[in-house]
Amino acid sequence: MTKAMRSRLLASAAVLAAAVAASSGAARATDLTFVWHAGTCADALVEIAKDYPDKSVNIVPALVPYGPQWHDKIASEFAIQGDAFDFAMWDSQSTAEFASHAVKLNDIFDKSSYLKADIFPPASLSRYGEYPDGSGEYYGLPANQDAYGLTYRKDLFEDPKEQEAFKAKYGRDLAVPQTYQEAKDVAEFFTRPDQGLYGWAQMGGRDYDFATTASNSFLWSFGGELYNPETFEVKGYLDSPASIDGVQAYVDMFKFGPPGSQNWGFDEVNTAIQQGQVAMAMQWFYFNGSNADPKVSKFADKVGFAVLPGAVGRDGKFRRQFSVGGQGMGINKYSKKLPELTKFMEWYFQPEQQKRYAAVCQTGLKSVLESPDWQGLNSYNRQFSTALQYLNDYWHLPEYPVLLDELQQEVSAAAAGTKSVQQALSDAAEKNERTLQRAGYDIKRGESTPEVPDQVISPVGQDQVVPVE
């Protein structure tokens, strides 16, 4: 064999080897990239995806911190109609903003043999994916449900001496509060700065939605509203007497929190729970796994979980409503990998995978969510199932990010004491309504009153008491 022939053979072999490598690489590396905030649930998805039978597909996380950076990463890619990610988890209230850039899932429901609307609770599917409200058109699946809940120190509530002292002072038994009026008394009773103990913890920080997810839960329970979704009126709703009562009750609870808690986010609330610094805290169910974990919390065996209180409003009615959390899973319509995405989602939302996910986070799959095994898995899942019936949300409008920032600014000012609650909500109503007007909404004064779900309004009574663990 001549030197020239040997060179040609070697060159041909190199070309063939490169082609084989490229071919096998292409078969091996169909990357499905998702955007989410870093944390337990994203980690669970990544771990579960390692067992996806189609080894030609890789699930690639593109994780960012919780907050504006997470929202903006999704929004900026959609703005350029890019495909840097294939699917994403976004907050329920962002569905209106992102729907025009997401794959309409009804088309997938029609074609898929498994992925159907009825494998999810109707309210959950609506909450995390429907836009416009009531349209039956879906752009997200309930990937990670969440709700606000209450944590409390069982050792304090069950202490006979504490029970005796509380009854002597307030004339009733010490119990997990069912109204914010009761919560105020309990928080006051347990606020003992000289002992390093405080009665209540909640978020109040200016970042993202910290202050408003907390304050909205008070606002709605006292009978207030953010706006009228039929007429788009904000004035007279956000700054109504009922709304002011609710946010004032929220601001007043900081009197029973650790110093500086007006600036807290969820990390600080978790630390207070885990160090036994507070008798009660309002916190997302998402964090209950760590707050009940003895490897994380010194007080894990002393913490109980319950549904948040409601309130008796000026009209004498009892209401219990609080903020929805969690995210829906949506598909980037600019992705070129819809067939691969559909197959993965058909696998991921099977009960076997969702049982694994639900061991650490709150699933949206009906068969798992309603199963006795999941309900009895820990000390808070049953409470979470109860909490789902009391959820409410922000505006389901594309202008949500602007409306949120305006309200967040004003509620944070009220929490910090730089504005009265009445002035803060009046200013927020003015800003929100101006934003809607600039966006082209026709504000119709006094033409309708928002309907409030029947299950959250009734005379306060024993039937409203939710069992606690």
N, C-alpha and C positions, 0 to 999 in steps of 0.2 A: 504494500500500500504506500502510495507516494505521500510525501509531506502535504501536498495540496489536497489530496483526497481526505487525509486525516483531519485537516483543518476544516474541510467542508462538513465532514461527519460530526465533528465536535460542535461546529456552529449550529448544525441542524438539531443535534441533541439538546443544545442550550435553548434553542427556540422552542422545541417541543416541551422541555422541562418548564420553561416559563409559561407556556400555554396551559399545561396541566395545572401548574400552581395557581394561575389566574382563574382557571375554571373551577378548581376545588375551592379557592378562596371565595369566588362569587357564590358558590353553592353553600358555603359555610357561613357567610356573613350577610344575611338579610337583617340589618339592624332596625329594630322598631324602638325609636327613642321617645321617652315620655318626660314631661315636665311636671314636677310636683314640688311641694316644700319638703325639705329633709325631715325625717322623723320615723317613728315606729311603723306607720302604715306603708310608707314608701319602701322601707327596708323589707317589710313582709312581702310586698309585691315582687320585689327583686328576687327574694329567696324562693318564693313559690315558682316563679318563672324559670328557675334553673331546671325544673322537672318537666318543662314543656316538651312533649314528645318530638316535635319537629325541631331537630337539632340544626337545621339550616337557618333558624331564626334566633336572633339574640335580642333580649329586652335590655335596652340601654337607658339607665337613669340619667337625667339632667336635672339635678336637684339644686334648689336654692333655698335661702332662709324664708321662713314664714313672713308674710307682709308684702309691702309694695313691690319689692324686687321680684317676687314670685309672680304676682299679677302682671307686672310690666314685661317680664320675659315672654309671657304668652302673648300679651297685647302687641308688643313690638314686632314679633314674628308674623302675626296675623296682619299687621299694618302693611307689611311688604309682600303679603301673600306668599310667604316662604314656607319651606318644608324642612327646616332644621330640626323640628320634632314632628312625630307622627300622631301622637295622642297626648292628652294632658288632663290633669285633674284641676278643676277650678271651683271656686266657691259658688254656692247655689245662686247668689245674687249676681254673679258675673255671666250667667247664661244669656241674659238679654243682650249684653255687650258682645258676646262671642258667637252667638247663634249664626250670624251671617257668614262666619268663617268655618263653621263646623259641619260635619256630615249629618244630614237628617237621618236619624236612626230608624224612623218608620220604614224606610226602604229596606234596611237590614232586617227588621222584624218580619217583613213580608217574605223575604227570600230565605231566611235562616230556618233550619229545621229545629233548632233549640232556642236561640236567642229571641225571645218574645217578650212583649210588654208584661204579660201576666206572670212572669217568674219573679217580678218585683212587686212590693206593695204599691197600689195605685198612688197613695199619697207620697211615697218616697220617690217614685218615678217622676211625679209632677214636681216635687220639691227640688230635685236635683237636675232636671233636664227639660222641663216643659217651657216653651215660649212660642207665642204669647200665653199668658195664663188662661187655662181653660180651652186651649186650641186643640189639644191632643197631638201636638207636634213636639217631638222630643229630639234634643241635641246632646243629651248626657245621660249616663246611667248612674244609679246611686252606688258609687264605688266605696264611699266612706261616709256613713251617716254619723252625725254627732249632734249633741244637744247640751245645753247648759244643765248642770245639776248642782246638788248641795252635798258637801262633805261636812262631817261633824265629828267631834271627839266623843266617842261612845263612853270612854272612861269617865268623862265629866258628866255627861247626861245621865249615866247610870249610878253615879255616886250618891248614896243615901243622904249624906250630909249636904251635898249641893242641892238635891231635890227638896230637902227640908227647908234650906235657906231660901231657895227660890220661891217656894210656896208661901213662906212667911212674908216675903216682900211683895209678891205680885198677886197672891190670892188664887193661884191656879197651879196645876202640876207642870213640872219641867218636862217638856217634850220637844221633839223636833218640830219647828214652827211650820204651820200651814199657811200663814199670812205674813206679809212683811211687817205688819203691825206687831205680831207676836215675835217675829225675828228681831225687831228692834229691842224689845224687852230682854230677850235672851242674850243678845249681843252686849247690851248694857251691863247685865248681871255678870258676865264673864270677862269684862274688860278690867284687867288688873295690871296696870303697867309696872307696878312695883314687883310683881311676880313674873314679869316677862310674858304675860298672857293677855290676849286681846279677843274680842268677841266675834269679829267678822273680818273677812278678807274678800276683796273684789278688785277687778281691774279698773284703772282710771287713766291710763297713759294716753298720750296724744298719738302714738304710732298706730298706723293702719286702722283697725276697728276696735281697739281695746276698750275704750270708754263706752262706745255706743252699743256694742253687743251686750254689755252689762246693763247700761241704763235703759235700753229699749225693753228689757225684760221687766223692769219696774213700770215704765211708761205704759206698756200694753196692759199689764195686770191692773193698773189703776183706771183703765178705760180710755187711755189716750191712743192716738194714731199718728203715724209719721206724715200721712197725707191721705187724700181721697183718691183711690185709684181709678175712679170713674170720671171725676171732674178735674182731677189734677190740682185741686186746691191744696195748699199747704197751710196758709194762714187760716187760723180757726181750728186747725187739727193739731199740728205740731206744737202750737203755743196755746192750746186749749187749757182750761183749768184742770182737766183730768191728766193731761200730759205733764203739766207743771207739777201736779201733786206727785206723779210717779217719779219724775227726775229729781224732785226735791227729796223724796224718800231715799233715792239712791245716793244723793250727795250727803244726806244726813248720816248714812251708814259709815262713812269714813271717820266719824267721831269715835267709832269703836274698832277701828283698824290700827295697825302699827303705824308709827310716824312715817310720813312720806308715801303711804300707799296710794295716794291720789295719782302718783306717777307710775304705778305698777302695771306690768303686763303679766302674761300667764306664768312666766318663769318665777317671778317673785311670789306669786300666789302659791305655786307648787312648793317653793322653799318653806313658806310659812306653814303649810300643811305638814310637810315632812319633818319639820323641826318641832311640831307641836305648839307652835306660837299662837295659833288661833283656835277658838272653839268651833267656829263655822267658817265655811268659805263657799262662794259660788265659783264653780269651775267646770270646764268642759269634761264630759264623760271620757273623752279621748285620753285624758291624763290619769284616769283612775287606775290603770294597770300599774303605772309607776308609783302612785300614791298608796297602793295596796301591796307593794313589793318590799319585803323586809330588807332586800339588798340595797334599796334606794332610800327608803323612809324609815326613820327611827320609830315612827309612830304607826307603822303599817297595821299592826294588830289592834290598834286603838281607834282606827278611822272607820266610820260608817258612811253609807251613801244613801241619798234620798232624792226625790224630785224637788225642784225649787218651789218655794212658797208662791202663793198668789196674793191677791189683795182685795179688800173690800173698798170699792170706790165710793164716790160721793152719792151715787144713786142707790147705795145699799147692796149692790150686787157683788158677788164674789167672782173674780176672774183669775185664771191662771194661764199666762202665756209667757213664753221666753224664747230666746234666740235659737234658731237653727244653726248648726255648724256643719262641718264636713264638706265633702266635695263630690261632684259628679265627674264621670269619666267621659270625655268627648274626643272625637276624632278630627284632626286637622284635615279639612277638605282639600288642601293643597298637597297633601301627601300622595305619593304615587304607589302606596303600598296597601291600599284598601283591602284586597283579598287576604293578604297575610294578617292584617289587623283584625279582620272579621273572624278568621279562624282562631286567632289567639284569644279574642274576647269570648268566643263560644266555649273555649276550653277553660279560661280563667273563671268564668261565672258558673261553672259546674259546681254542684254541692261539695264535691271532694276538695276542690281548691278553696272554696269560700269557707269551709269549716276550718281550714288551716288559717286563713286570714282572720276569721272571726275569733280565733283564740287570743288575738292581741288587739284587734280593732273592731269597729262596729260595721258588720256587713249590711248590704242592701238586698241580699237574696232572701226572698220570703221564706223558702223552705228551711233555711238555717236560722233565720231571725226568730221564727215562731216555734222552733223545736225545743222540747223540754231539756234536752242535753245542753243546748246553748244557754237557755235561760238559767240553768242551775250551775253553769260553769264557774261562776265567781259570785261575789257579794253585790254586784251592781248591774248585771245584765237585765235582771227583771225590772229594776228601776228604770233602766234605759228604755225598755219596751213601753213602759207606762208613759215616760216623758215624751215619746214620739207624738202623742195625741195633742200636746199642748204647744207645738212649735209655731213660730211666726217668723217672718223674714223682712228684710229691707225691701226697698223699691225694686221691682223686676222691670227695670228700664235700662236702656243702653247708657243713660247718663249717670248710672249708679256711682262710678268712681268720683265724679265731681260732687254729687249730692252727699256721698259719704264724707269726703274731706271737709265739706262745709259744716256738716252736723258734728263731726268728730272735733273740729276746732272749737265749736261753741260749747259742747258738753264738757270737753276737757277744761275749758275756762271756768265753767260752773263748778266742776270738781275741785279745781285749784283755788276757788274762792275769789277769782279776779272779776267775775260777773255773777249777778244773781241768776238763779235758774230762770226766772221769768224773762229777764233781759236776754239771756243766752238763747232760749228757745224762740223768742221773738226775732232775734237777729238771724238765727238759723232758718226760720220760716221765710223771712224776707229773701235770704240768699237762695234757698232751694227753689222758691217760686220764680225768682228771676232767672235761675238756670233753666227751668222748664220752659219759661216763656221764650228765652233765647233759642232753645232747641225746637221751637215751633209748636209746643203744646197749646191747645186752646183751653184756657182755664175757665170753667163754667161755674159761676158762683152759686152755691146753695141749691144745686139741682138734685143731689142725692146724698144719702148717708151711707157710709161703708157698713157692710154686713159683718157681724162678728160671729164666728162659729158657736153654735148652741152649747157644745160640750164644755166650753170654758167660761160660761156665764150661768150662774145659778145663785140662789140665796146660800150664804155660807152655812155649812152644816156638816154633820158627820159623814155624809156620802162623799164629801170632797176630800176626806183624809186619805192620803196615799200611804200604804204600809211602808215601813222603812226596814232596811237590813241592819 
